[in-house]
Amino acid sequence: MSAAEATYPAIVLGGSGYVAGEFLRLIDAHPRLSLGAAVSSSQAGEPIAKTFAHLAPAYPDDVFVSIGAAIERLRSAPHWLVLSAAPHGASAQLVQQLLGASASAGVAMTVVDASADFRFVDAGEWAKVYGHEHSTPALIEQFTCAVPEQLARIETPHAAHPGCFATTMLLGIVPLAAAGLADEFHVSAVTGSTGAGRTPRETTHHPVRQSNMFAYQALKHRHDPEVRALAKAAAGRDIDLKFVPHSGPFARGIHATIFARAKERVTSAQVTEALAEYYHGSRFVRVEAEPPRVKDIAATNYSALHALADGDTIVVCSVLDNLLKGAAGGSIQWANRLLGLPEEMGLTAPAAGWL
């Protein structure tokens, strides 16, 4: 294999969580990535296949390792990729440790963080949302956070992916704000149970979640300030946002209904055209003639938008898979771009039917 076709070993942080499981699956299917280390403090030494039985064919003998064991492997390759699915607050410290170790080892390292630790450009704003000081504020300027389709160029060495709810909203909101069609948005969105992570809680326990739907953290969800900040960065305009998230009775996917007050009377065709023009050439964002369904995109990196307008009211339905386009898949898009690879590499598999 030539240097131009060399593979990049990837270190996956937070290795036993749902997003990490998707990172591991995508790495196995990616022609230019290989697994360098799956880091899990709670499962170190345990087989990956014990936690992710569906990944046994890909990783029959691999085990989770400690962060120290991952660092010991750094000199074995000239350029490493770090994909972090570690918990908010812990991710930044692990990333700082790895970047320091890579510098000492004289190897290159590219980081994409799927946690919330590098989603705000100001450590003070981050602290307001998460309730404590940022652990590595000096690292923030090395990261850019955005939906990949909403940023043409990235100037920093590392990237962060917005949250899954945030990505779903931003896909519909930013084109309308950028076109000057609207700046006041109300969103009702329903997420699958995988969005709550692997650790069971009362609201994710199957008897509570099955055949049920309920709102939570209405008008005060942490993705609200995240979306407002990222929308301004992408569209160049301030927006007003009111967001009500819901827990749904399915495992994967998010369905968001975005209501906007149009600045001028507008038709469905005009809004659809604005979305289609904004995402022209974007492989993973489809603007559809009919309302999208969660099962059409579940377990893929694709997302779907559908727009309607009635005078001064705009409605956009936005659908994606929370673990892929909303987390691991979108992060791999960033990794591909930062590594100089085609952005769609390893991500184009269609949805499985009848999930």
C-alpha positions as CSV (number, residue, x, y, z in Angstrom):
1,M,0.0,0.0,0.0
2,S,1.4,3.4,-1.0
3,A,1.8,6.3,1.5
4,A,-1.2,7.9,-0.2
5,E,-3.3,4.9,0.6
6,A,-2.0,4.3,4.1
7,T,-4.5,3.6,6.9
8,Y,-4.9,5.7,10.0
9,P,-5.2,3.8,13.3
10,A,-8.1,5.2,15.4
11,I,-8.3,5.5,19.2
12,V,-12.0,5.4,20.3
13,L,-12.6,7.0,23.7
14,G,-15.6,6.0,25.8
15,G,-15.4,2.7,24.1
16,S,-18.3,0.8,25.7
17,G,-21.0,3.3,24.9
18,Y,-23.5,3.3,22.1
19,V,-21.8,6.0,20.0
20,A,-18.5,4.3,20.5
21,G,-20.0,1.1,19.3
22,E,-21.0,2.9,16.1
23,F,-17.5,4.3,15.8
24,L,-16.1,0.8,16.0
25,R,-18.6,-0.5,13.3
26,L,-17.8,2.4,11.0
27,I,-14.0,1.9,11.5
28,D,-14.3,-1.7,10.4
29,A,-16.2,-0.7,7.2
30,H,-13.8,2.2,6.4
31,P,-11.1,1.5,3.8
32,R,-8.6,3.9,5.3
33,L,-9.2,3.5,9.0
34,S,-8.2,0.7,11.4
35,L,-8.8,0.2,15.1
36,G,-5.7,1.3,17.1
37,A,-7.3,1.1,20.5
38,A,-10.8,1.1,22.1
39,V,-10.4,2.8,25.4
40,S,-12.8,2.1,28.3
41,S,-11.9,2.7,31.9
42,S,-14.7,0.4,33.1
43,Q,-14.2,-2.4,30.6
44,A,-10.4,-2.5,30.2
45,G,-9.3,-6.1,29.5
46,E,-12.7,-7.2,28.5
47,P,-13.5,-8.4,25.0
48,I,-15.1,-5.8,22.7
49,A,-17.4,-8.6,21.5
50,K,-18.7,-9.1,25.1
51,T,-20.1,-5.6,25.1
52,F,-21.0,-5.4,21.4
53,A,-22.0,-9.0,20.4
54,H,-23.0,-7.7,16.9
55,L,-19.4,-6.6,16.3
56,A,-17.9,-10.1,17.1
57,P,-17.2,-10.8,13.4
58,A,-15.2,-7.6,13.1
59,Y,-13.4,-7.8,16.5
60,P,-13.3,-11.4,17.5
61,D,-10.1,-11.1,19.6
62,D,-9.8,-7.4,20.4
63,V,-10.2,-6.1,24.0
64,F,-10.9,-2.7,25.6
65,V,-7.7,-1.1,26.9
66,S,-6.8,1.7,29.4
67,I,-5.8,5.2,28.2
68,G,-2.2,4.3,29.4
69,A,-2.2,1.2,27.1
70,A,-3.4,3.3,24.2
71,I,-0.6,5.8,24.8
72,E,2.0,3.1,24.7
73,R,1.0,2.2,21.2
74,L,1.4,5.7,19.7
75,R,5.0,5.2,18.3
76,S,3.7,2.3,16.2
77,A,2.2,4.7,13.5
78,P,3.0,8.2,12.3
79,H,-0.5,9.7,12.3
80,W,-3.4,8.8,14.7
81,L,-7.0,9.6,14.7
82,V,-8.9,10.1,18.0
83,L,-12.7,9.7,18.0
84,S,-14.1,10.6,21.4
85,A,-17.4,9.3,22.6
86,A,-16.3,9.8,26.2
87,P,-18.8,11.5,28.6
88,H,-19.1,15.3,28.7
89,G,-16.5,16.8,31.0
90,A,-14.2,13.7,30.8
91,S,-13.6,13.8,27.1
92,A,-11.5,17.0,27.1
93,Q,-9.1,15.7,29.8
94,L,-8.6,12.5,27.8
95,V,-8.0,14.4,24.6
96,Q,-5.5,16.7,26.3
97,Q,-3.6,13.7,27.7
98,L,-3.5,12.0,24.2
99,L,-2.4,15.2,22.4
100,G,0.4,15.7,25.0
101,A,1.5,12.1,24.6
102,S,1.5,12.3,20.8
103,A,3.6,15.4,20.9
104,S,6.1,13.7,23.2
105,A,6.1,10.6,20.9
106,G,6.6,12.8,17.8
107,V,3.6,11.5,16.0
108,A,0.7,13.4,14.4
109,M,-2.8,13.3,15.9
110,T,-6.2,14.4,14.6
111,V,-9.1,14.6,17.0
112,V,-12.9,14.6,16.4
113,D,-15.0,14.9,19.6
114,A,-18.6,13.7,19.7
115,S,-19.0,14.9,23.3
116,A,-20.1,18.4,24.2
117,D,-16.7,19.5,25.5
118,F,-15.7,21.5,22.4
119,R,-19.0,22.7,21.1
120,F,-18.7,26.3,22.5
121,V,-16.0,28.8,21.5
122,D,-16.1,30.3,25.0
123,A,-15.3,28.3,28.1
124,G,-17.6,30.6,30.1
125,E,-20.6,29.9,27.9
126,W,-19.8,26.2,28.2
127,A,-19.7,26.5,32.0
128,K,-23.1,28.2,32.1
129,V,-24.7,25.2,30.3
130,Y,-22.9,22.4,32.0
131,G,-22.7,23.8,35.5
132,H,-18.9,23.6,36.1
133,E,-15.7,25.0,34.8
134,H,-14.2,23.7,31.5
135,S,-11.3,21.4,32.4
136,T,-9.1,22.4,29.3
137,P,-10.1,25.9,28.2
138,A,-6.8,26.4,26.3
139,L,-7.7,23.6,23.9
140,I,-11.0,25.1,22.8
141,E,-9.4,27.3,20.1
142,Q,-8.0,24.1,18.4
143,F,-11.5,22.8,17.7
144,T,-14.3,23.9,15.3
145,C,-17.8,22.7,15.9
146,A,-20.4,22.7,13.1
147,V,-22.6,20.4,11.0
148,P,-20.2,19.4,8.2
149,E,-22.5,20.5,5.5
150,Q,-22.7,24.0,7.0
151,L,-19.0,24.8,6.9
152,A,-17.1,24.9,3.7
153,R,-13.6,25.1,5.3
154,I,-12.2,24.2,8.6
155,E,-9.2,26.2,9.9
156,T,-8.5,24.3,13.1
157,P,-6.6,21.0,13.4
158,H,-9.5,19.3,15.2
159,A,-13.3,19.2,15.1
160,A,-16.3,18.7,17.3
161,H,-19.7,17.5,16.2
162,P,-22.9,19.1,17.5
163,G,-25.3,17.1,19.5
164,C,-27.8,14.8,17.9
165,F,-30.8,17.1,18.6
166,A,-28.8,20.1,17.7
167,T,-27.7,18.6,14.3
168,T,-31.4,17.7,13.5
169,M,-32.5,21.3,14.2
170,L,-29.5,23.0,12.6
171,L,-30.1,21.1,9.3
172,G,-33.5,22.7,9.0
173,I,-32.9,26.1,10.7
174,V,-29.6,27.3,9.2
175,P,-30.7,27.4,5.5
176,L,-33.8,29.4,6.4
177,A,-31.8,31.8,8.5
178,A,-29.0,32.1,5.9
179,A,-31.6,32.9,3.2
180,G,-33.3,35.6,5.4
181,L,-36.6,33.7,5.4
182,A,-36.9,33.4,9.2
183,D,-35.2,34.0,12.5
184,E,-37.8,32.8,15.0
185,F,-38.1,29.1,15.4
186,H,-40.1,26.7,17.6
187,V,-39.1,23.0,17.5
188,S,-40.8,19.8,18.8
189,A,-38.5,16.8,18.4
190,V,-38.7,13.1,19.3
191,T,-35.7,11.0,19.9
192,G,-35.1,7.3,20.3
193,S,-33.9,5.7,23.5
194,T,-30.3,5.2,22.3
195,G,-29.9,9.0,22.7
196,A,-29.9,8.6,26.4
197,G,-26.8,6.3,26.4
198,R,-26.1,2.9,27.7
199,T,-26.6,3.5,31.5
200,P,-30.2,2.8,32.3
201,R,-32.4,5.4,33.9
202,E,-36.1,5.5,34.8
203,T,-37.0,7.3,31.6
204,T,-35.0,4.8,29.5
205,H,-36.2,1.7,31.2
206,H,-38.1,-0.4,28.7
207,P,-41.5,-0.7,30.5
208,V,-41.6,3.2,30.8
209,R,-40.4,3.9,27.3
210,Q,-42.3,1.2,25.3
211,S,-45.6,2.4,23.8
212,N,-45.0,5.8,25.4
213,M,-43.9,9.3,24.6
214,F,-43.3,12.2,26.9
215,A,-41.6,15.7,26.9
216,Y,-38.6,16.5,29.1
217,Q,-36.5,19.6,29.8
218,A,-39.0,21.7,27.8
219,L,-37.6,25.2,27.0
220,K,-34.4,24.5,29.0
221,H,-32.6,21.7,27.2
222,R,-28.8,22.2,26.9
223,H,-29.0,22.0,23.1
224,D,-30.9,25.3,23.0
225,P,-27.9,27.6,23.5
226,E,-25.8,25.3,21.4
227,V,-28.1,25.6,18.5
228,R,-28.4,29.3,18.8
229,A,-24.6,29.7,18.9
230,L,-23.9,27.4,16.0
231,A,-26.7,28.8,13.9
232,K,-25.3,32.3,14.2
233,A,-21.8,31.0,13.3
234,A,-23.2,29.2,10.2
235,A,-25.8,31.7,9.0
236,G,-24.3,34.9,10.3
237,R,-27.6,35.8,12.0
238,D,-29.0,35.6,15.5
239,I,-32.0,33.4,15.9
240,D,-34.7,33.0,18.5
241,L,-35.4,29.3,19.5
242,K,-38.0,27.6,21.6
243,F,-37.3,23.8,21.9
244,V,-39.3,21.0,23.4
245,P,-37.6,17.5,23.2
246,H,-39.6,14.3,23.6
247,S,-38.6,10.7,24.4
248,G,-40.1,8.3,21.9
249,P,-40.8,4.5,22.0
250,F,-38.1,3.5,19.4
251,A,-34.4,2.9,19.7
252,R,-32.8,4.9,16.9
253,G,-33.6,8.2,15.1
254,I,-34.9,11.7,15.7
255,H,-37.9,13.4,14.1
256,A,-38.0,17.1,14.5
257,T,-40.8,19.4,13.4
258,I,-39.5,22.9,13.0
259,F,-42.0,25.8,13.0
260,A,-40.8,29.2,11.8
261,R,-42.5,32.6,11.4
262,A,-41.7,33.8,7.9
263,K,-40.5,37.3,7.5
264,E,-42.5,37.6,4.3
265,R,-45.2,35.5,2.8
266,V,-43.6,32.4,1.2
267,T,-44.7,29.3,-0.6
268,S,-43.7,25.7,0.0
269,A,-41.9,25.7,-3.3
270,Q,-39.8,28.7,-2.3
271,V,-38.8,27.1,1.0
272,T,-38.0,23.7,-0.6
273,E,-35.9,25.5,-3.2
274,A,-34.0,27.4,-0.5
275,L,-33.2,24.0,1.3
276,A,-32.2,22.3,-2.0
277,E,-30.0,25.2,-3.0
278,Y,-28.2,25.3,0.4
279,Y,-27.6,21.5,0.3
280,H,-26.7,21.2,-3.4
281,G,-24.0,18.6,-3.7
282,S,-24.3,17.4,-0.1
283,R,-24.3,13.6,-0.2
284,F,-26.0,13.0,3.1
285,V,-28.8,15.6,3.2
286,R,-31.8,14.9,1.1
287,V,-34.6,17.4,0.5
288,E,-37.7,15.3,-0.2
289,A,-41.1,15.9,-1.7
290,E,-42.9,13.8,1.0
291,P,-42.5,13.9,4.8
292,P,-39.6,11.7,5.8
293,R,-39.9,8.7,8.1
294,V,-37.4,7.6,10.8
295,K,-37.1,4.1,9.4
296,D,-36.0,5.4,6.0
297,I,-32.8,6.7,7.5
298,A,-32.3,4.7,10.7
299,A,-28.8,3.1,10.9
300,T,-27.5,5.3,8.1
301,N,-25.6,8.6,7.9
302,Y,-28.3,10.1,5.7
303,S,-30.7,12.8,6.8
304,A,-34.0,14.0,5.2
305,L,-35.8,17.3,5.1
306,H,-39.3,18.2,3.9
307,A,-40.8,21.7,3.8
308,L,-44.2,23.2,3.8
309,A,-45.4,26.9,4.0
310,D,-48.7,28.6,4.5
311,G,-48.3,32.3,4.2
312,D,-46.3,33.4,7.1
313,T,-45.8,30.0,8.6
314,I,-43.0,27.6,7.6
315,V,-42.8,24.0,8.7
316,V,-39.7,21.8,8.1
317,C,-39.6,18.1,9.1
318,S,-36.0,17.0,9.8
319,V,-35.1,13.3,10.3
320,L,-31.8,11.6,11.0
321,D,-30.2,8.7,13.0
322,N,-29.1,10.1,16.3
323,L,-26.1,7.7,16.6
324,L,-24.9,8.2,13.1
325,K,-25.6,11.5,11.3
326,G,-26.2,12.9,14.8
327,A,-22.9,11.6,16.3
328,A,-20.6,8.9,15.0
329,G,-21.3,9.2,11.3
330,G,-21.1,13.0,11.3
331,S,-17.9,12.8,13.2
332,I,-16.4,10.4,10.6
333,Q,-17.3,13.0,8.0
334,W,-15.1,15.5,9.9
335,A,-12.4,12.9,10.3
336,N,-12.4,12.2,6.5
337,R,-12.2,15.9,5.8
338,L,-9.4,16.6,8.3
339,L,-7.4,13.6,7.0
340,G,-7.8,14.7,3.3
341,L,-10.1,11.8,2.4
342,P,-13.4,12.0,0.5
343,E,-16.0,13.1,3.0
344,E,-18.4,10.3,2.2
345,M,-15.7,7.5,2.5
346,G,-17.0,4.6,4.6
347,L,-20.5,6.2,5.2
348,T,-22.6,5.5,2.1
349,A,-24.3,2.3,3.1
350,P,-28.1,2.5,2.6
351,A,-30.6,1.8,5.3
352,A,-31.5,-1.7,6.3
353,G,-35.1,-2.4,5.7
354,W,-37.6,-3.3,8.4
355,L,-35.4,-2.4,11.4
